[in-house]
C-alpha cells in the first residue's frame, strides 16, 4: 500500500509542476504595453525628399497608450523630445530628452502628444520629426488589441497560441 501512495504522489508532482510552469508563463498574455520601432525597418533616418510626413503618417496608424515604448534605431544621429513650439521651429537647443546612442527606447508615460525631432542640423527641416499621440489605457487590454488599432507582433501572437495549446493539453492532465 505504501508503494501505491508513493507512485500516486510521484505522478501528481510532475503534473503539478507543469501546471504551475504554464500558469506562471501566462503573465505574458496580460502585458499592458508594447514597443514600437519608429519607422519600422527603415528606422529613424532623414526621409526622402517626397516623404517629409513619413514619421507622422507612421505614428498616426498606431494607437499608443500609456506605458508603451517607442524605439529609435539610427546611425550618426540623435533623437530629442521637445515642446510643441520647438517641434514647429525645429529648435533643438533645449530638449526635454536627448539621446544619441543609436538605439534609444523612450517610454510614453502620460496621455497627450509627444514631440520628437532629430538633433542633427537640417534633419528636422527635411522631415525627421514626429508627433506621437498617447491615449489613456483601455480597461480591457486584450479587447484593445483584438479590436484593432494596436499592433501585435508575430512573436506575441505565437506566444499566445502556444499558451492556448498548452492550456488545452493541461486540461487533459488534470
Kinemage of the C-alpha trace (Angstrom):
@kinemage 1
@onewidth
@group {chain A} dominant
@subgroup {mainchain}
@vectorlist {calphas} color= white
{ca unk a 1} P 0.000 0.000 0.000
{ca unk a 2} L 2.850 2.391 0.741
{ca unk a 3} L 4.128 1.627 -2.749
{ca unk a 4} L 0.812 2.705 -4.339
{ca unk a 5} L 0.692 6.014 -2.423
{ca unk a 6} L 4.281 6.721 -3.398
{ca unk a 7} L 3.524 6.137 -7.079
{ca unk a 8} L 0.417 8.307 -6.972
{ca unk a 9} L 2.320 11.139 -5.325
{ca unk a 10} L 5.174 10.889 -7.809
{ca unk a 11} L 2.810 11.074 -10.814
{ca unk a 12} L 0.999 14.152 -9.436
{ca unk a 13} L 4.205 16.093 -8.734
{ca unk a 14} L 5.303 16.406 -12.401
{ca unk a 15} L 1.747 17.351 -13.408
{ca unk a 16} L 1.574 19.989 -10.702
{ca unk a 17} L 4.976 21.342 -11.696
{ca unk a 18} L 3.881 21.508 -15.340
{ca unk a 19} L 0.652 23.267 -14.415
{ca unk a 20} L 2.493 25.823 -12.255
{ca unk a 21} L 5.040 26.482 -15.004
{ca unk a 22} L 2.296 27.085 -17.560
{ca unk a 23} L 0.314 29.257 -15.160
{ca unk a 24} L 3.389 31.361 -14.391
{ca unk a 25} L 4.082 31.848 -18.084
{ca unk a 26} L 0.576 33.205 -18.681
{ca unk a 27} L 1.687 36.591 -17.400
{ca unk a 28} L 2.943 37.273 -20.935
{ca unk a 29} L -0.659 37.344 -22.141
{ca unk a 30} L -1.500 40.277 -19.929
{ca unk a 31} L 1.372 42.645 -20.635
{ca unk a 32} L -0.166 46.068 -20.911
{ca unk a 33} L 2.483 47.768 -23.013
{ca unk a 34} L 4.052 47.411 -26.418
{ca unk a 35} L 7.278 48.507 -28.006
{ca unk a 36} L 7.092 50.053 -31.459
{ca unk a 37} L 10.114 50.607 -33.679
{ca unk a 38} L 9.901 54.065 -35.204
{ca unk a 39} L 9.971 53.879 -38.982
{ca unk a 40} L 9.681 50.089 -38.909
{ca unk a 41} L 12.632 48.527 -40.771
{ca unk a 42} L 13.949 51.884 -42.039
{ca unk a 43} L 14.488 53.207 -38.534
{ca unk a 44} L 14.983 56.873 -37.632
{ca unk a 45} L 16.513 58.392 -40.786
{ca unk a 46} L 16.089 61.519 -42.868
{ca unk a 47} L 13.077 60.804 -45.108
{ca unk a 48} L 13.343 61.036 -48.865
{ca unk a 49} L 12.524 64.420 -50.368
{ca unk a 50} L 8.951 63.467 -51.298
{ca unk a 51} L 8.195 61.765 -47.958
{ca unk a 52} L 8.565 64.546 -45.364
{ca unk a 53} L 5.494 63.327 -43.421
{ca unk a 54} L 6.825 59.773 -43.163
{ca unk a 55} L 7.002 59.584 -39.366
{ca unk a 56} L 3.724 61.356 -38.646
{ca unk a 57} L 1.992 59.077 -41.144
{ca unk a 58} L 3.558 56.064 -39.395
{ca unk a 59} L 2.581 57.282 -35.896
{ca unk a 60} L -0.985 58.125 -36.920
{ca unk a 61} L -1.647 54.463 -37.777
{ca unk a 62} L -0.853 53.235 -34.249
{ca unk a 63} L -2.905 53.524 -31.069
{ca unk a 64} L -0.274 54.372 -28.469
{ca unk a 65} L -1.258 54.012 -24.817
{ca unk a 66} L 0.420 54.981 -21.553
{ca unk a 67} L 3.451 52.793 -20.760
{ca unk a 68} L 4.113 51.862 -24.389
{ca unk a 69} L 7.651 52.370 -25.680
{ca unk a 70} L 8.968 53.775 -28.940
{ca unk a 71} L 12.365 52.573 -30.121
{ca unk a 72} L 14.512 54.792 -32.318
{ca unk a 73} L 17.252 52.994 -34.275
{ca unk a 74} L 19.701 55.230 -36.111
{ca unk a 75} L 23.317 55.736 -37.139
{ca unk a 76} L 25.200 59.007 -36.534
{ca unk a 77} L 22.055 60.852 -35.488
{ca unk a 78} L 20.073 61.640 -32.363
{ca unk a 79} L 16.538 61.883 -31.075
{ca unk a 80} L 15.039 64.570 -28.869
{ca unk a 81} L 11.712 65.064 -27.156
{ca unk a 82} L 10.822 68.748 -27.386
{ca unk a 83} L 7.991 71.199 -26.736
{ca unk a 84} L 5.324 71.826 -29.399
{ca unk a 85} L 6.906 75.205 -30.204
{ca unk a 86} L 10.382 73.696 -30.585
{ca unk a 87} L 8.882 70.960 -32.762
{ca unk a 88} L 7.303 73.532 -35.115
{ca unk a 89} L 10.537 75.567 -35.275
{ca unk a 90} L 12.838 72.521 -35.412
{ca unk a 91} L 14.629 74.007 -32.426
{ca unk a 92} L 16.992 71.609 -30.685
{ca unk a 93} L 18.575 73.972 -28.152
{ca unk a 94} L 16.539 72.974 -25.076
{ca unk a 95} L 15.215 69.419 -25.419
{ca unk a 96} L 13.219 67.724 -22.677
{ca unk a 97} L 15.032 64.494 -23.599
{ca unk a 98} L 18.123 63.771 -25.697
{ca unk a 99} L 19.824 60.577 -26.802
{ca unk a 100} L 22.419 59.748 -29.435
{ca unk a 101} L 23.310 56.136 -28.590
{ca unk a 102} L 21.907 54.669 -31.850
{ca unk a 103} L 19.228 52.572 -30.141
{ca unk a 104} L 17.017 54.751 -27.963
{ca unk a 105} L 13.967 53.471 -26.129
{ca unk a 106} L 11.543 56.137 -24.919
{ca unk a 107} L 8.676 55.385 -22.536
{ca unk a 108} L 5.373 57.114 -23.265
{ca unk a 109} L 4.482 57.778 -19.630
{ca unk a 110} L 1.404 60.002 -19.901
{ca unk a 111} L -1.511 60.764 -22.192
{ca unk a 112} L -1.288 63.507 -24.791
{ca unk a 113} L 1.176 64.311 -27.539
{ca unk a 114} L 4.936 63.709 -27.520
{ca unk a 115} L 7.066 65.699 -29.967
{ca unk a 116} L 10.277 64.200 -31.354
{ca unk a 117} L 12.901 65.694 -33.652
{ca unk a 118} L 16.373 64.794 -34.845
{ca unk a 119} L 19.105 66.840 -33.194
{ca unk a 120} L 21.320 66.847 -36.272
{ca unk a 121} L 21.283 70.198 -38.071
{ca unk a 122} L 18.917 70.212 -41.043
{ca unk a 123} L 17.365 66.791 -40.415
{ca unk a 124} L 14.193 68.073 -38.725
{ca unk a 125} L 13.598 70.588 -41.510
{ca unk a 126} L 13.825 67.713 -44.014
{ca unk a 127} L 11.099 65.750 -42.198
{ca unk a 128} L 12.871 63.789 -39.481
{ca unk a 129} L 10.324 64.661 -36.813
{ca unk a 130} L 7.249 63.050 -35.380
{ca unk a 131} L 4.254 63.607 -33.103
{ca unk a 132} L 3.088 60.602 -31.088
{ca unk a 133} L -0.398 60.902 -29.597
{ca unk a 134} L -0.922 58.772 -26.480
{ca unk a 135} L -4.419 57.825 -25.358
{ca unk a 136} L -5.467 56.538 -21.962
{ca unk a 137} L -5.124 52.830 -21.341
{ca unk a 138} L -8.125 50.632 -22.117
{ca unk a 139} L -9.705 48.791 -19.180
{ca unk a 140} L -9.584 45.570 -21.183
{ca unk a 141} L -6.139 45.381 -22.809
{ca unk a 142} L -6.916 42.188 -24.702
{ca unk a 143} L -10.052 43.736 -26.220
{ca unk a 144} L -7.976 46.750 -27.204
{ca unk a 145} L -5.533 44.514 -29.083
{ca unk a 146} L -8.228 42.329 -30.632
{ca unk a 147} L -10.394 45.319 -31.527
{ca unk a 148} L -7.818 46.730 -33.894
{ca unk a 149} L -5.767 49.860 -33.773
{ca unk a 150} L -2.962 48.322 -31.708
{ca unk a 151} L -0.307 46.306 -33.349
{ca unk a 152} L 0.500 42.843 -32.085
{ca unk a 153} L 3.765 41.385 -33.318
{ca unk a 154} L 4.046 37.936 -34.844
{ca unk a 155} L 6.132 36.727 -31.897
{ca unk a 156} L 3.414 37.830 -29.436
{ca unk a 157} L 0.795 36.016 -31.497
{ca unk a 158} L 2.889 32.825 -31.459
{ca unk a 159} L 3.257 33.070 -27.665
{ca unk a 160} L -0.499 33.473 -27.251
{ca unk a 161} L -1.185 30.461 -29.482
{ca unk a 162} L 1.351 28.334 -27.609
{ca unk a 163} L -0.292 29.237 -24.296
{ca unk a 164} L -3.702 28.203 -25.554
{ca unk a 165} L -2.347 24.884 -26.844
{ca unk a 166} L -0.579 24.244 -23.544
{ca unk a 167} L -3.724 25.065 -21.582
{ca unk a 168} L -5.659 22.647 -23.769
{ca unk a 169} L -3.088 19.896 -23.122
{ca unk a 170} L -3.006 20.602 -19.382
{ca unk a 171} L -6.779 20.243 -19.212
{ca unk a 172} L -6.306 16.569 -20.176
{ca unk a 173} L -3.678 16.019 -17.490
{ca unk a 174} L -5.985 17.025 -14.656
